[in-house]
Structures are given as C-alpha cells and as structure tokens.
C-alpha cells in the first residue's frame, strides 16, 4: 500500500490545527517540533494503515501544538480515510 501521509505536508498539518483552533476559540501556536517525525514517516514509500494510525498517535503524544493536538491528527486520519474511499 502506498503511503497515505505522502498526500500531506507539514504545512497542511499546521493549517489544520490553526483552522480547528480558530473555530473553537483557542490560541494557535506550537510547543515542540514534530516535523522530523512527520517527515520520516511521510518519506516512506509504503505504509499500512495501522502504521499510519500509530504515527498519528505518536505525533499526538509529542503535542506539537498548544491546543487540539488530538483533534488535529484525528482530522488528518479522517482525511486519509475519505481519500481511500474515493
């Protein structure tokens, strides 16, 4: 299976968090750099969905944003699922 994370770049992840924060009235900002984790995972040529889910969970735990880390990576996961159905 091709790596579904390749369809995203870190700017999309940051924009997703910013959008969710604005909609919910939270301050958008970063707390740590998960970019390296994301880049390593998205560089893999193939990745099965359980590994994708594990990577998103790992990114959530690293908490690169001030607020809504779980919501952000859940939204990325939902986007991947929607793309797989199409």
TANOR-V936527 format. One record per backbone hydrogen bond with DSSP energy under -1.0 kcal/mol. CO is the residue of the C=O (numbers start at 1). NH is the residue of the N-H. Records with the same first field share a line. If there is no record, write none. Layout:
CO->NH ; NH
This chain:
1->47
3->6
4->7
5->8
9->12 ; 13
10->14
11->15
12->16
13->17
14->18
15->19
16->20
17->21
18->22
19->23
20->24
21->26
29->66
34->38
35->39
36->40
37->41
38->42
39->43
45->3
48->52
49->53
50->54
51->55
52->56
53->57
54->58
55->59
56->60
57->61
58->62
59->63
64->31
68->72
69->73
70->74
71->75
72->76
73->77
74->78
75->79
76->80
77->81
78->82
79->83
80->84
81->85
82->86
